[in-house]
Amino acid sequence: MEVMKVLREKLCGEKVERTGRKKAVVFETMSFLVLAIAIIGVIIMLRVYLVGGAGRSFGLIVERHVEEGVRAGVDSVFYSTEERSGKTMLELIGISAYVGNDTVDFGPVVGKINVQKELEWRFDKIYGKGKWYLRAPNPDIKPDIQVVFVIDTSTSMCTKVDEMAKNLPFLIEDLRKIRKVTATIYLLLGGANCCTVGTHEDQGPIACSRFAEKEYLHCVGLTPSYCPGLGGGGQREEDWGNGIACAAKGGPKEGWADFSIRIGIPLSDEVPQGSECGGANYCCASDANAYGAQYIALQNGINASVKNNLIVFPLMGDPCMTVCDLQSNSDVFMQTQCDCKNLVTQYMNEIASATGGKMFNLKDPKDVVDAIGKVISSVTPTRKPQLEAGTQPPTGVDLRSVTVPVPVSLSGVYTTAYIYEWS
């Protein structure tokens, strides 16, 4: 019995032990299974995360490369050099913003450059036609206005010069409140002695001493050494043709400023070289070339003005008025000058038309300053609001944009160029 009891206990213990081991194996297996499932879940989560992150990162990298490509294209255009001017496109945009026009005139050697067209063919090569757009707002900059006067110094100009001496400084001061205006008066050779009409009291010669020197107003007496091209015979005190050529070449006393508005104002009542140079009424021949020296002087003035971007506004005094002759102590009517009035008008209109100006006919000496004011006011430039190039972006496209600061020439300010590209 004892033997059987011991045997049963042993068998039962082994069974319990085997059952416990089985349970332990099952639990261990379950644990590994749960751990495996957990690991697989984590791996799946990581793979999803990693794949999604990599995709997003790749997309960002692609987009970044595209944006950098657009900027690189902009830089390649902006820092390319325009051959005729030798300036970069960035500089040309700044100059265009300064003058307020798509077209910049660099004078007779370089000529006119259309900044819009120069931008368009370059950007079309990179992005394709119709796939980009540029705009650069023009800041509110008003270029300097520089005026050079060329004054006939014969007796008939005394009253006009007197009006200028009295009132021109005040006119310039008023204009300078809204614009930067400077003026240089060039007196032609000669310098007649003037007298007050009626009393014949000597007022002295037409000379720079009549004009008070100011920061913005200067006077220069033309001499052969100052302007070797001036003259050519005859009464050179009336030679406003060669005189305006000299002023156009030499500029005002301070020198021509870059991109300034340049105005030339000859004041006379005779043809260049003087109306009587060819003898009585000879200047009034129907052919403008009848007296060569006069017409050559006019052409010299036209050519130099066009070459130096000078807009000429001739002021024609009345050649049929009486003048005070100090030597004879009487008023004298100048028949020859009066007979040549039509040719004076023709010559002055010709130089005005060739340079983009306008002739003013002075009916009274007091009209001279009023006419000067109208001249200066008439050249206020019409500025475009912005430089545009390319094609306006269509709706619904994915735009990529680049902004570039642009220094505006000589002004100390900046504008911004906005460039848009789309596929």
Secondary structure in CASP SS format (residue, H / E / C, confidence):
PFRMAT SS
TARGET T0000
AUTHOR 0000-0000-0000
METHOD secondary structure of the structure
MODEL  1
M C 1.00
E H 1.00
V H 1.00
M H 1.00
K H 1.00
V H 1.00
L H 1.00
R H 1.00
E H 1.00
K H 1.00
L H 1.00
C H 1.00
G H 1.00
E H 1.00
K H 1.00
V H 1.00
E H 1.00
R H 1.00
T H 1.00
G H 1.00
R H 1.00
K H 1.00
K H 1.00
A H 1.00
V H 1.00
V H 1.00
F H 1.00
E H 1.00
T H 1.00
M H 1.00
S H 1.00
F H 1.00
L H 1.00
V H 1.00
L H 1.00
A H 1.00
I H 1.00
A H 1.00
I H 1.00
I H 1.00
G H 1.00
V H 1.00
I H 1.00
I H 1.00
M H 1.00
L H 1.00
R H 1.00
V H 1.00
Y H 1.00
L H 1.00
V H 1.00
G H 1.00
G H 1.00
A H 1.00
G H 1.00
R H 1.00
S H 1.00
F H 1.00
G H 1.00
L H 1.00
I H 1.00
V H 1.00
E H 1.00
R H 1.00
H H 1.00
V H 1.00
E H 1.00
E H 1.00
G H 1.00
V H 1.00
R H 1.00
A H 1.00
G H 1.00
V H 1.00
D H 1.00
S H 1.00
V H 1.00
F H 1.00
Y C 1.00
S C 1.00
T E 1.00
E C 1.00
E C 1.00
R C 1.00
S C 1.00
G C 1.00
K C 1.00
T E 1.00
M H 1.00
L H 1.00
E H 1.00
L H 1.00
I H 1.00
G H 1.00
I H 1.00
S H 1.00
A H 1.00
Y H 1.00
V H 1.00
G C 1.00
N C 1.00
D C 1.00
T E 1.00
V E 1.00
D E 1.00
F C 1.00
G H 1.00
P H 1.00
V H 1.00
V H 1.00
G C 1.00
K E 1.00
I E 1.00
N E 1.00
V H 1.00
Q H 1.00
K H 1.00
E H 1.00
L H 1.00
E H 1.00
W H 1.00
R H 1.00
F H 1.00
D H 1.00
K H 1.00
I H 1.00
Y H 1.00
G C 1.00
K C 1.00
G C 1.00
K C 1.00
W E 1.00
Y E 1.00
L E 1.00
R E 1.00
A E 1.00
P E 1.00
N C 1.00
P C 1.00
D C 1.00
I C 1.00
K C 1.00
P C 1.00
D C 1.00
I E 1.00
Q E 1.00
V E 1.00
V E 1.00
F E 1.00
V E 1.00
I E 1.00
D C 1.00
T C 1.00
S C 1.00
T H 1.00
S H 1.00
M H 1.00
C H 1.00
T H 1.00
K H 1.00
V H 1.00
D H 1.00
E H 1.00
M H 1.00
A H 1.00
K H 1.00
N H 1.00
L H 1.00
P H 1.00
F H 1.00
L H 1.00
I H 1.00
E H 1.00
D H 1.00
L H 1.00
R C 1.00
K C 1.00
I C 1.00
R C 1.00
K C 1.00
V E 1.00
T E 1.00
A E 1.00
T E 1.00
I E 1.00
Y E 1.00
L E 1.00
L C 1.00
L C 1.00
G C 1.00
G C 1.00
A C 1.00
N E 1.00
C E 1.00
C E 1.00
T C 1.00
V C 1.00
G C 1.00
T C 1.00
H C 1.00
E C 1.00
D E 1.00
Q E 1.00
G E 1.00
P E 1.00
I C 1.00
A C 1.00
C H 1.00
S H 1.00
R H 1.00
F C 1.00
A C 1.00
E C 1.00
K E 1.00
E C 1.00
Y C 1.00
L E 1.00
H E 1.00
C E 1.00
V E 1.00
G E 1.00
L C 1.00
T C 1.00
P C 1.00
S C 1.00
Y C 1.00
C C 1.00
P C 1.00
G C 1.00
L C 1.00
G C 1.00
G C 1.00
G C 1.00
G C 1.00
Q C 1.00
R H 1.00
E H 1.00
E H 1.00
D C 1.00
W H 1.00
G H 1.00
N H 1.00
G H 1.00
I H 1.00
A H 1.00
C H 1.00
A H 1.00
A H 1.00
K H 1.00
G H 1.00
G C 1.00
P C 1.00
K C 1.00
E C 1.00
G C 1.00
W C 1.00
A C 1.00
D C 1.00
F C 1.00
S C 1.00
I E 1.00
R E 1.00
I E 1.00
G E 1.00
I E 1.00
P E 1.00
L E 1.00
S E 1.00
D C 1.00
E C 1.00
V C 1.00
P C 1.00
Q C 1.00
G C 1.00
S C 1.00
E C 1.00
C C 1.00
G C 1.00
G C 1.00
A C 1.00
N C 1.00
Y H 1.00
C H 1.00
C H 1.00
A C 1.00
S C 1.00
D C 1.00
A C 1.00
N C 1.00
A C 1.00
Y C 1.00
G H 1.00
A H 1.00
Q H 1.00
Y H 1.00
I H 1.00
A H 1.00
L H 1.00
Q H 1.00
N H 1.00
G H 1.00
I H 1.00
N H 1.00
A H 1.00
S H 1.00
V H 1.00
K H 1.00
N C 1.00
N C 1.00
L E 1.00
I E 1.00
V E 1.00
F C 1.00
P C 1.00
L E 1.00
M E 1.00
G C 1.00
D C 1.00
P C 1.00
C C 1.00
M C 1.00
T E 1.00
V E 1.00
C E 1.00
D E 1.00
L C 1.00
Q C 1.00
S C 1.00
N C 1.00
S E 1.00
D E 1.00
V E 1.00
F E 1.00
M C 1.00
Q H 1.00
T H 1.00
Q H 1.00
C H 1.00
D H 1.00
C C 1.00
K H 1.00
N H 1.00
L H 1.00
V H 1.00
T H 1.00
Q H 1.00
Y H 1.00
M H 1.00
N H 1.00
E H 1.00
I H 1.00
A H 1.00
S H 1.00
A H 1.00
T H 1.00
G C 1.00
G C 1.00
K C 1.00
M C 1.00
F E 1.00
N E 1.00
L C 1.00
K C 1.00
D C 1.00
P C 1.00
K C 1.00
D H 1.00
V H 1.00
V H 1.00
D H 1.00
A H 1.00
I H 1.00
G H 1.00
K H 1.00
V H 1.00
I H 1.00
S H 1.00
S H 1.00
V C 1.00
T C 1.00
P C 1.00
T C 1.00
R C 1.00
K C 1.00
P C 1.00
Q E 1.00
L E 1.00
E E 1.00
A E 1.00
G E 1.00
T C 1.00
Q C 1.00
P C 1.00
P C 1.00
T C 1.00
G C 1.00
V C 1.00
D C 1.00
L C 1.00
R E 1.00
S E 1.00
V E 1.00
T E 1.00
V E 1.00
P E 1.00
V E 1.00
P E 1.00
V E 1.00
S C 1.00
L C 1.00
S C 1.00
G C 1.00
V E 1.00
Y E 1.00
T E 1.00
T E 1.00
A E 1.00
Y E 1.00
I E 1.00
Y E 1.00
E E 1.00
W C 1.00
S C 1.00
END
